[in-house]
Amino acid sequence: MRVLTTKEQWFGNIRGDILAGIVVALALIPEAIAFSIIAGVDPMIGLYASFCIAVTIAIVGGRPGMISAATGAMALLMVTLVADYGLQYLFAATILTGILQILFGVFKFARFMKFIPRSVMVGFVNALAILIFMAQLEQFVDATWGMYAMVAGALAIIMGSKTPGYAGGSKELQAWY
């Protein structure tokens, strides 16, 4: 195994790293704002949190495909926490989540993922999509026809996609047609 020097690690792929940073930043901003709204907190809090997570991952390193930002599952779970107990408990829950993730990594809990059936994971993701959709339904009230046209266009793109791994290209969705 080749040991990389610090210079090779940090400056080995400047062009790719800058491009990846721009893409992630452009995707992260609307995601952070949307999940903040779903969770019932100020969007600036979501932007600050996402920025801190991104900088931390950039410094300590990550893995390809690793999720290092707010997720829909966490946003949906935090709605009642923020509503019942306030923003202070959201901060404490976030710190506790980070500690649990570190412990799961130390004790190699990922090896137990093979015992979770694929149907359970697909069901969880589908339920999450339904909950996110339901959380956004209130935005449809008194909307203009342009918004409905954009939603219809987005759904047409998703349903027409034949790329494996995406909603339109998944085997489950293709079998449903």
ChimeraX attribute file (.defattr): number of C-alpha atoms within 10 A of each C-alpha:
attribute: neighborCount
match mode: 1-to-1
recipient: residues
	/A:1	3
	/A:2	4
	/A:3	7
	/A:4	10
	/A:5	10
	/A:6	9
	/A:7	8
	/A:8	10
	/A:9	10
	/A:10	13
	/A:11	11
	/A:12	13
	/A:13	10
	/A:14	10
	/A:15	10
	/A:16	10
	/A:17	14
	/A:18	11
	/A:19	11
	/A:20	12
	/A:21	14
	/A:22	12
	/A:23	11
	/A:24	12
	/A:25	15
	/A:26	11
	/A:27	11
	/A:28	20
	/A:29	15
	/A:30	14
	/A:31	19
	/A:32	25
	/A:33	20
	/A:34	18
	/A:35	24
	/A:36	24
	/A:37	17
	/A:38	20
	/A:39	24
	/A:40	19
	/A:41	20
	/A:42	12
	/A:43	19
	/A:44	12
	/A:45	14
	/A:46	24
	/A:47	21
	/A:48	12
	/A:49	15
	/A:50	21
	/A:51	17
	/A:52	13
	/A:53	14
	/A:54	18
	/A:55	12
	/A:56	13
	/A:57	16
	/A:58	14
	/A:59	9
	/A:60	7
	/A:61	10
	/A:62	12
	/A:63	8
	/A:64	6
	/A:65	6
	/A:66	8
	/A:67	10
	/A:68	16
	/A:69	18
	/A:70	20
	/A:71	12
	/A:72	21
	/A:73	16
	/A:74	14
	/A:75	20
	/A:76	19
	/A:77	12
	/A:78	23
	/A:79	19
	/A:80	13
	/A:81	17
	/A:82	17
	/A:83	13
	/A:84	10
	/A:85	10
	/A:86	14
	/A:87	17
	/A:88	10
	/A:89	14
	/A:90	18
	/A:91	12
	/A:92	11
	/A:93	14
	/A:94	13
	/A:95	12
	/A:96	12
	/A:97	13
	/A:98	12
	/A:99	12
	/A:100	12
	/A:101	13
	/A:102	12
	/A:103	12
	/A:104	12
	/A:105	11
	/A:106	9
	/A:107	10
	/A:108	10
	/A:109	11
	/A:110	9
	/A:111	8
	/A:112	8
	/A:113	10
	/A:114	8
	/A:115	7
	/A:116	9
	/A:117	9
	/A:118	11
	/A:119	9
	/A:120	10
	/A:121	12
	/A:122	12
	/A:123	11
	/A:124	13
	/A:125	14
	/A:126	13
	/A:127	13
	/A:128	15
	/A:129	14
	/A:130	12
	/A:131	14
	/A:132	17
	/A:133	11
	/A:134	11
	/A:135	14
	/A:136	13
	/A:137	9
	/A:138	10
	/A:139	10
	/A:140	10
	/A:141	7
	/A:142	7
	/A:143	10
	/A:144	9
	/A:145	9
	/A:146	9
	/A:147	12
	/A:148	12
	/A:149	11
	/A:150	11
	/A:151	12
	/A:152	12
	/A:153	12
	/A:154	12
	/A:155	13
	/A:156	12
	/A:157	13
	/A:158	15
	/A:159	17
	/A:160	12
	/A:161	15
	/A:162	15
	/A:163	11
	/A:164	10
	/A:165	10
	/A:166	13
	/A:167	18
	/A:168	19
	/A:169	16
	/A:170	16
	/A:171	13
	/A:172	11
	/A:173	12
	/A:174	12
	/A:175	7
	/A:176	7
	/A:177	6
